[in-house]
Amino acid sequence: SQKIEQNSEALNIQEGKTATLTCNYTNYSPAYLQWYRQDPGRGPVFLLLIRENEKEKRKERLKVTFDTTLKQSLFLITASQPADSATYLCALPWMDSSYKLIFGSGTRLLVRP
Amino acid sequence: DAGVIQSPRHEVTEMGQEVTLRCKPISGHDYLFWYRQTMMRGLELLIYFNNNVPIDDSGMPEDRFSAKMPNASFSTLKIQPSEPRDSAVYFCASSLSQNNSPLHFGNGTRLTVT
């Protein structure tokens, strides 16, 4: 069955540094991958989508990579700020339906001022 | 647009009681999803609808759970009877029909069953 793994330990970094979060998946090759941000008490908010034929995608300080050989996506936040502190989730479509998204457990990011 | 609206925000009930969670999707979105989030299991898909029709309910835990979408602007998730293990945050999300469209989530209903 499909599995998504994100680092369950919180990532604690200093303001201004680059945060790098990892999403690994097994057992199939998704056509795309999405990243979401979740703040306490709120629903996840979509950030970026990357397709299988794209190696990298950027949006302002955010960068996502997609390595279909390693079955891994990296999510980077450059020049991190305390306001970037949140939980970040990756999501992949299910094998049997591209409309169903399966989510990783998320990685909590803490940016110290 | 107000986004996806869920009610209530918090629900505390006793074991055995019926619970109804409500969702209003974003206007024009024709997919609606119900997810459940717990610390142990993360975000799990329960059921999703397309044009008000249930497409896949394989994630619904058991017969105590049911979901309906009587029209394009309203959906309910009902638990009857509720059990303590149903305690979780329940999210509703909606999306457009393109197959890589992002999900737009509501802010969830935190359910506590005592």
HADDOCK unambig.tbl for C-alpha pairs under 7 A between the chains (distance, minus, plus):
assign (segid A and resid 41 and name CA) (segid B and resid 107 and name CA) 6.94 0.50 0.50
assign (segid A and resid 42 and name CA) (segid B and resid 107 and name CA) 4.60 0.50 0.50
assign (segid A and resid 42 and name CA) (segid B and resid 108 and name CA) 6.90 0.50 0.50
assign (segid A and resid 43 and name CA) (segid B and resid 105 and name CA) 5.34 0.50 0.50
assign (segid A and resid 43 and name CA) (segid B and resid 106 and name CA) 5.58 0.50 0.50
assign (segid A and resid 43 and name CA) (segid B and resid 107 and name CA) 4.47 0.50 0.50
assign (segid A and resid 43 and name CA) (segid B and resid 108 and name CA) 6.25 0.50 0.50
assign (segid A and resid 44 and name CA) (segid B and resid 105 and name CA) 6.12 0.50 0.50
assign (segid A and resid 45 and name CA) (segid B and resid 104 and name CA) 6.79 0.50 0.50
assign (segid A and resid 45 and name CA) (segid B and resid 105 and name CA) 6.86 0.50 0.50
assign (segid A and resid 46 and name CA) (segid B and resid 102 and name CA) 6.25 0.50 0.50
assign (segid A and resid 46 and name CA) (segid B and resid 103 and name CA) 6.86 0.50 0.50
assign (segid A and resid 98 and name CA) (segid B and resid 99 and name CA) 5.65 0.50 0.50
assign (segid A and resid 99 and name CA) (segid B and resid 99 and name CA) 5.39 0.50 0.50
assign (segid A and resid 103 and name CA) (segid B and resid 43 and name CA) 6.16 0.50 0.50
assign (segid A and resid 105 and name CA) (segid B and resid 42 and name CA) 5.10 0.50 0.50
